[in-house]
Amino acid sequence: MKNWQDFVTEKLTTWKKTNLDWLLNFKGPRHVVLYDQLVTNVEEELKAVLSFLNLNLSPSALDCALSRREGIYKRRRRALPFDPYTPSMRAALRRGEEEVMSALRGLLSSTSPTKGASASTTPPPQRPPPDTLLPPPHTLKNPSPEELLPPSDTAG
């Protein structure tokens, strides 16, 4: 369990530092895409990203992208028979996420989109209840060795 605890702590620290560094130090234009908002409203988020990048997409190309939003590569889902996160891990993950979200809310409230920051049309919402921040334990899985390998090209 100690190795798992170390892994979770290390990855959380890296995630938090990376996001805070981009939010606080990058001076160029940026557009923040929040996963929750992307999943909730794929079309609007995609249009916002395209607009930010000054790209136009034909209606047929947009329809194509939206109809294939899941992509072509999917891993099989196998549920873990246990919850891999301890209560202290969950608390640390919530604190780290809230620290990044707080910095993002501060950035969006002090920076207009013309100064280079945007995230959809509104600042990020308050986060959902803590139990919804991580996927339910039954949806977590350990990948098989085959799933860790990139897909092979059999077209040869």
C-alpha positions as CSV (number, residue, x, y, z in Angstrom):
1,M,0.0,0.0,0.0
2,K,2.9,2.3,0.7
3,N,4.0,2.3,-3.0
4,W,0.5,3.1,-4.1
5,Q,0.3,6.0,-1.6
6,D,3.6,7.3,-2.9
7,F,2.4,7.0,-6.5
8,V,-0.8,8.9,-5.8
9,T,1.0,11.6,-3.9
10,E,3.6,12.0,-6.6
11,K,1.1,12.2,-9.4
12,L,-1.1,14.6,-7.5
13,T,1.9,16.9,-6.9
14,T,2.9,16.7,-10.5
15,W,-0.6,17.4,-11.7
16,K,-1.0,20.3,-9.4
17,K,2.4,21.9,-10.2
18,T,1.8,21.6,-13.9
19,N,-1.6,23.1,-13.8
20,L,-0.7,26.0,-11.5
21,D,2.5,26.7,-13.5
22,W,0.4,27.0,-16.8
23,L,-2.3,29.1,-15.0
24,L,0.0,31.5,-13.2
25,N,3.1,31.8,-15.4
26,F,2.1,31.3,-19.0
27,K,1.6,34.8,-20.5
28,G,0.2,33.9,-23.8
29,P,-3.5,33.4,-24.7
30,R,-5.0,30.3,-23.1
31,H,-8.3,28.5,-23.1
32,V,-9.1,26.2,-20.2
33,V,-11.3,23.2,-21.0
34,L,-12.7,21.5,-17.9
35,Y,-13.4,17.8,-18.3
36,D,-16.8,18.0,-16.6
37,Q,-18.0,20.8,-18.9
38,L,-16.6,19.0,-22.0
39,V,-18.5,15.8,-21.1
40,T,-21.6,17.7,-20.3
41,N,-21.6,19.8,-23.5
42,V,-19.2,18.5,-26.1
43,E,-20.5,20.6,-29.0
44,E,-20.3,23.9,-27.2
45,E,-16.9,23.2,-25.7
46,L,-15.6,22.1,-29.1
47,K,-16.9,25.2,-30.7
48,A,-15.3,27.4,-28.0
49,V,-11.9,25.7,-28.6
50,L,-12.2,26.1,-32.3
51,S,-13.1,29.8,-31.8
52,F,-10.2,30.3,-29.5
53,L,-7.9,28.8,-32.1
54,N,-9.5,30.9,-34.8
55,L,-10.4,27.8,-36.8
56,N,-13.5,27.2,-38.8
57,L,-15.1,23.8,-39.1
58,S,-17.7,23.0,-41.7
59,P,-21.0,21.8,-40.3
60,S,-20.4,18.3,-41.8
61,A,-16.9,18.1,-40.2
62,L,-18.4,19.2,-36.8
63,D,-21.2,16.6,-37.2
64,C,-18.5,14.0,-38.0
65,A,-16.5,14.9,-34.9
66,L,-19.5,14.8,-32.7
67,S,-20.7,11.5,-34.0
68,R,-17.3,10.0,-33.3
69,R,-16.6,11.6,-29.9
70,E,-15.7,8.4,-28.3
71,G,-13.0,7.7,-30.8
72,I,-12.0,4.4,-32.3
73,Y,-9.7,3.1,-29.5
74,K,-11.4,1.9,-26.4
75,R,-10.0,-0.2,-23.6
76,R,-12.1,-2.9,-22.1
77,R,-13.5,-2.0,-18.7
78,R,-13.0,-4.3,-15.8
79,A,-14.1,-3.2,-12.4
80,L,-11.8,-3.4,-9.4
81,P,-13.2,-5.4,-6.6
82,F,-12.1,-2.7,-4.1
83,D,-11.7,1.1,-3.8
84,P,-8.0,1.8,-4.3
85,Y,-8.2,5.3,-2.7
86,T,-8.0,5.6,1.1
87,P,-9.9,8.4,2.8
88,S,-6.7,10.4,3.2
89,M,-5.9,10.0,-0.5
90,R,-9.4,11.2,-1.4
91,A,-9.0,14.2,0.9
92,A,-5.6,15.0,-0.6
93,L,-7.0,14.8,-4.2
94,R,-9.9,17.1,-3.2
95,R,-7.5,19.6,-1.7
96,G,-5.2,19.6,-4.7
97,E,-8.1,20.0,-7.1
98,E,-9.6,22.8,-5.1
99,E,-6.3,24.6,-5.0
100,V,-6.1,24.5,-8.8
101,M,-9.7,25.4,-9.2
102,S,-9.3,28.3,-6.8
103,A,-6.4,29.7,-8.8
104,L,-8.4,29.3,-12.0
105,R,-11.4,31.1,-10.6
106,G,-9.0,33.9,-9.4
107,L,-7.5,34.1,-12.8
108,L,-10.8,34.3,-14.6
109,S,-12.2,36.9,-12.2
110,S,-9.1,39.2,-12.7
111,T,-8.5,38.6,-16.4
112,S,-10.8,39.5,-19.3
113,P,-10.7,37.2,-22.3
114,T,-9.1,40.1,-24.3
115,K,-6.1,39.7,-22.0
116,G,-5.7,36.1,-23.0
117,A,-7.7,33.9,-20.7
118,S,-11.0,32.2,-21.5
119,A,-12.9,29.2,-20.3
120,S,-16.2,28.7,-22.0
121,T,-18.3,31.7,-21.1
122,T,-18.4,31.6,-17.3
123,P,-15.9,30.8,-14.6
124,P,-15.8,27.2,-13.5
125,P,-18.6,26.2,-11.2
126,Q,-18.0,25.1,-7.7
127,R,-17.0,21.5,-7.7
128,P,-19.5,18.7,-7.1
129,P,-19.8,16.9,-3.8
130,P,-16.5,15.2,-2.9
131,D,-17.8,11.7,-3.5
132,T,-18.3,12.5,-7.2
133,L,-14.8,13.8,-7.8
134,L,-13.4,10.3,-8.4
135,P,-14.9,7.6,-10.5
136,P,-16.9,5.0,-8.5
137,P,-14.6,2.1,-7.4
138,H,-16.5,-0.4,-9.6
139,T,-15.5,1.5,-12.7
140,L,-11.8,1.5,-12.0
141,K,-9.8,-1.3,-13.4
142,N,-6.3,-2.7,-13.8
143,P,-5.4,-2.9,-17.5
144,S,-4.1,-6.2,-18.8
145,P,-0.6,-6.3,-20.2
146,E,-2.1,-6.3,-23.7
147,E,-4.0,-3.1,-23.0
148,L,-0.8,-1.3,-22.0
149,L,0.7,-1.9,-25.4
150,P,-0.1,0.4,-28.3
151,P,-2.4,-1.1,-30.9
152,S,-0.4,-3.1,-33.5
153,D,-0.7,-2.2,-37.1
154,T,-1.8,-5.4,-38.8
155,A,-2.3,-3.7,-42.2
156,G,1.4,-4.4,-42.9
